[in-house]
Amino acid sequence: MAEINWDFPSPHLLPVRVEKSHIDIMQHTNNVVYLQWLEAAAWDHSRHLGLDEAAYQRLGHGMVARRHELDYLLPTFLGDDILLATWIMASDRLSIRRAYQFVRPADGQTVFRGRTQWVCVDIKEGRVRRMPAEFQAAYASPLQIKE
């Protein structure tokens, strides 16, 4: 395993392996898979912070994507192991911003970077709402990086 230079300290990591179902006609991982990995990494991190699907239901609120920025840097191929890293960059009463960096540990190459703005919504009404106190505490960012 090569040395990995993370964009920010203390990433939350989710390991994945490129499977046959991820491969497209170009013989590399399809771009839609990276978007699915963003969501998987965000959910894994949320669960780690104590906010799983049951907590969202209990609190009647959830986080939905408002904006994605996706940078595909290098292709990945069948059998590649990838580390999905995510950080909460900033948070306020309504939203959080996450950064993502996907790295192939075999060579230490960053293959993808992304950013997402997630906003809190009332699940029943589908309207943007202030995050419940549990969300604000869990999603408080130690980084608070201005972009």
KEKE-3310 file (N, C-alpha, C; in steps of 0.2 Angstrom, whole numbers, plus 5000, padded with zeros to 4 digits):
npx = (5004:5003:5009:4996:4990:4980:4967:4962:4963:4960:4950:4934:4932:4927:4929:4929:4926:4929:4917:4910:4898:4899:4906:4907:4904:4916:4925:4929:4925:4909:4903:4891:4892:4901:4894:4884:4893:4897:4885:4884:4896:4893:4881:4887:4896:4887:4879:4890:4891:4880:4868:4857:4846:4834:4835:4833:4820:4813:4816:4810:4816:4828:4843:4845:4853:4858:4867:4880:4897:4908:4923:4931:4946:4955:4953:4945:4946:4940:4941:4949:4953:4946:4947:4935:4934:4927:4923:4915:4914:4909:4895:4879:4864:4855:4861:4874:4891:4900:4915:4924:4936:4942:4953:4965:4972:4983:4991:4991:4985:4974:4958:4946:4937:4925:4911:4898:4883:4872:4855:4844:4828:4811:4803:4790:4784:4793:4800:4813:4820:4826:4840:4837:4842:4850:4855:4862:4872:4878:4883:4891:4905:4922:4931:4927:4930:4932:4927)
npy = (4994:5011:5027:5038:5054:5063:5075:5083:5082:5067:5058:5051:5034:5023:5007:5001:4989:4989:4982:4970:4975:4988:4992:5000:5002:5008:5001:5005:5011:5017:5034:5036:5027:5033:5043:5036:5031:5042:5045:5033:5034:5045:5041:5031:5038:5046:5036:5032:5043:5042:5045:5036:5029:5026:5035:5047:5045:5044:5058:5065:5072:5074:5073:5080:5080:5096:5101:5095:5094:5087:5079:5069:5061:5050:5035:5020:5002:4986:4976:4985:4991:5004:5018:5027:5043:5055:5071:5082:5098:5111:5117:5123:5130:5125:5117:5106:5105:5093:5086:5075:5062:5050:5037:5026:5014:5005:5012:5025:5035:5048:5047:5053:5068:5076:5087:5091:5099:5097:5098:5101:5093:5093:5078:5074:5085:5089:5101:5113:5114:5120:5111:5098:5098:5086:5083:5095:5094:5081:5084:5094:5103:5100:5106:5117:5124:5137:5140)
npz = (5000:4996:5001:5007:5004:5012:5009:5020:5038:5048:5040:5037:5033:5021:5014:4997:4984:4966:4957:4944:4941:4942:4931:4915:4897:4893:4900:4912:4929:4930:4929:4937:4947:4956:4961:4968:4977:4984:4992:4999:5007:5014:5021:5029:5037:5043:5051:5059:5066:5074:5068:5060:5048:5056:5066:5058:5054:5067:5071:5061:5051:5038:5028:5012:4996:4989:4980:4970:4967:4956:4952:4942:4942:4939:4930:4937:4939:4936:4951:4957:4973:4983:4993:5001:5006:5018:5024:5035:5031:5034:5044:5047:5053:5044:5035:5029:5022:5013:5010:4998:4995:4985:4985:4978:4986:4982:4974:4979:4973:4970:4964:4963:4967:4977:4981:4992:4995:5008:5013:5027:5028:5032:5033:5031:5025:5016:5015:5017:5033:5049:5056:5068:5085:5088:5075:5073:5083:5080:5067:5068:5062:5065:5056:5049:5036:5025:5009)
capx = (5000:5007:5007:4990:4990:4973:4966:4961:4965:4955:4944:4930:4934:4923:4933:4925:4930:4926:4914:4908:4892:4901:4910:4903:4906:4923:4929:4931:4919:4904:4902:4885:4894:4904:4889:4882:4898:4896:4880:4886:4901:4889:4877:4891:4898:4881:4878:4895:4890:4874:4862:4855:4839:4829:4835:4830:4812:4811:4816:4806:4820:4833:4847:4845:4858:4856:4872:4886:4903:4911:4929:4934:4953:4958:4949:4946:4945:4937:4945:4952:4951:4946:4945:4931:4935:4923:4923:4910:4918:4906:4888:4875:4857:4851:4864:4881:4895:4904:4920:4925:4942:4943:4960:4967:4978:4988:4997:4991:4982:4967:4955:4940:4936:4919:4909:4890:4879:4866:4851:4839:4821:4805:4802:4783:4782:4798:4802:4819:4819:4832:4841:4836:4848:4854:4858:4867:4877:4882:4886:4896:4912:4928:4936:4924:4934:4929:4929)
capy = (5000:5017:5032:5042:5061:5065:5082:5085:5077:5063:5057:5045:5030:5017:5004:4998:4986:4990:4976:4970:4979:4995:4994:5002:5001:5010:4996:5007:5012:5022:5040:5036:5024:5038:5047:5031:5030:5048:5044:5027:5037:5050:5037:5027:5043:5048:5031:5032:5049:5041:5047:5031:5029:5026:5042:5052:5044:5047:5065:5067:5076:5071:5078:5079:5084:5102:5103:5091:5095:5080:5079:5063:5062:5045:5029:5014:4996:4980:4973:4990:4993:5011:5021:5033:5047:5060:5075:5088:5104:5116:5116:5129:5127:5122:5113:5104:5104:5088:5085:5068:5061:5043:5035:5019:5013:5002:5017:5031:5040:5051:5045:5057:5072:5079:5091:5091:5103:5094:5103:5097:5094:5089:5072:5074:5091:5090:5108:5114:5116:5120:5105:5097:5099:5080:5084:5100:5091:5076:5086:5100:5101:5103:5109:5124:5127:5142:5138)
capz = (5000:4995:5006:5005:5006:5012:5008:5026:5043:5051:5036:5039:5028:5019:5008:4992:4978:4960:4955:4938:4940:4941:4925:4909:4890:4892:4904:4919:4933:4927:4933:4941:4953:4960:4965:4973:4983:4988:4996:5003:5012:5018:5026:5033:5041:5048:5055:5064:5071:5078:5065:5055:5045:5061:5069:5054:5055:5074:5072:5056:5047:5034:5024:5005:4992:4985:4975:4970:4962:4955:4948:4940:4940:4936:4930:4941:4935:4940:4956:4961:4980:4984:5000:5001:5012:5018:5029:5035:5030:5037:5045:5050:5056:5039:5030:5029:5016:5014:5005:4997:4991:4984:4984:4976:4991:4979:4971:4983:4968:4971:4958:4962:4973:4976:4987:4992:5000:5010:5017:5031:5026:5036:5029:5029:5021:5010:5015:5021:5040:5053:5059:5075:5090:5087:5069:5074:5087:5076:5060:5069:5059:5068:5051:5047:5031:5021:5002)
cpx = (5004:5004:5001:4991:4983:4972:4965:4962:4959:4949:4940:4931:4929:4927:4927:4929:4926:4924:4912:4902:4893:4904:4905:4906:4913:4927:4932:4924:4915:4903:4897:4887:4897:4899:4885:4887:4898:4891:4881:4891:4897:4885:4881:4894:4893:4879:4884:4894:4883:4867:4860:4848:4834:4829:4832:4822:4810:4811:4812:4809:4825:4837:4846:4850:4854:4860:4878:4891:4907:4917:4932:4941:4956:4953:4950:4943:4943:4943:4949:4949:4951:4944:4941:4932:4930:4924:4917:4915:4915:4898:4885:4869:4853:4854:4871:4884:4900:4909:4922:4932:4942:4950:4960:4973:4984:4994:4996:4988:4975:4964:4949:4940:4929:4917:4901:4888:4873:4862:4846:4832:4817:4803:4795:4781:4787:4801:4809:4817:4826:4833:4840:4842:4852:4858:4864:4873:4882:4886:4890:4902:4917:4933:4933:4929:4930:4932:4927)
cpy = (5006:5022:5036:5049:5063:5073:5086:5080:5073:5061:5051:5040:5024:5014:5001:4994:4987:4983:4976:4974:4986:4997:4995:5000:5003:5006:4999:5009:5018:5028:5040:5032:5028:5042:5042:5030:5036:5047:5038:5030:5041:5046:5034:5032:5045:5043:5031:5038:5048:5043:5042:5033:5030:5032:5047:5051:5046:5054:5068:5072:5072:5076:5075:5083:5090:5103:5098:5094:5089:5081:5072:5063:5057:5039:5024:5008:4991:4977:4978:4991:5001:5013:5027:5037:5053:5064:5080:5094:5110:5114:5123:5126:5124:5117:5111:5104:5098:5088:5077:5067:5053:5042:5028:5018:5009:5006:5024:5036:5042:5050:5050:5062:5075:5083:5091:5095:5099:5098:5098:5099:5090:5084:5072:5079:5092:5097:5108:5117:5116:5113:5104:5097:5093:5081:5089:5098:5086:5079:5092:5098:5104:5107:5116:5127:5131:5140:5144)
cpz = (5000:5000:5003:5008:5006:5012:5015:5031:5045:5046:5039:5032:5027:5013:5004:4987:4972:4958:4947:4936:4939:4935:4919:4902:4889:4896:4910:4923:4931:4932:4938:4948:4958:4964:4970:4979:4987:4994:5001:5009:5017:5023:5031:5039:5046:5053:5061:5069:5075:5074:5059:5053:5051:5065:5065:5054:5062:5074:5066:5051:5044:5030:5017:5001:4988:4979:4976:4965:4962:4950:4948:4938:4937:4935:4935:4937:4939:4944:4960:4968:4980:4991:4999:5007:5012:5024:5029:5036:5034:5039:5048:5052:5051:5035:5032:5023:5018:5008:5004:4993:4991:4981:4982:4981:4987:4977:4975:4979:4970:4964:4957:4968:4971:4982:4986:4997:5002:5014:5021:5028:5031:5031:5027:5024:5015:5010:5019:5028:5043:5056:5066:5079:5089:5081:5070:5078:5083:5070:5061:5066:5063:5063:5050:5042:5026:5014:4998)
residu = (MET:ALA:GLU:ILE:ASN:TRP:ASP:PHE:PRO:SER:PRO:HIS:LEU:LEU:PRO:VAL:ARG:VAL:GLU:LYS:SER:HIS:ILE:ASP:ILE:MET:GLN:HIS:THR:ASN:ASN:VAL:VAL:TYR:LEU:GLN:TRP:LEU:GLU:ALA:ALA:ALA:TRP:ASP:HIS:SER:ARG:HIS:LEU:GLY:LEU:ASP:GLU:ALA:ALA:TYR:GLN:ARG:LEU:GLY:HIS:GLY:MET:VAL:ALA:ARG:ARG:HIS:GLU:LEU:ASP:TYR:LEU:LEU:PRO:THR:PHE:LEU:GLY:ASP:ASP:ILE:LEU:LEU:ALA:THR:TRP:ILE:MET:ALA:SER:ASP:ARG:LEU:SER:ILE:ARG:ARG:ALA:TYR:GLN:PHE:VAL:ARG:PRO:ALA:ASP:GLY:GLN:THR:VAL:PHE:ARG:GLY:ARG:THR:GLN:TRP:VAL:CYS:VAL:ASP:ILE:LYS:GLU:GLY:ARG:VAL:ARG:ARG:MET:PRO:ALA:GLU:PHE:GLN:ALA:ALA:TYR:ALA:SER:PRO:LEU:GLN:ILE:LYS:GLU)
# end
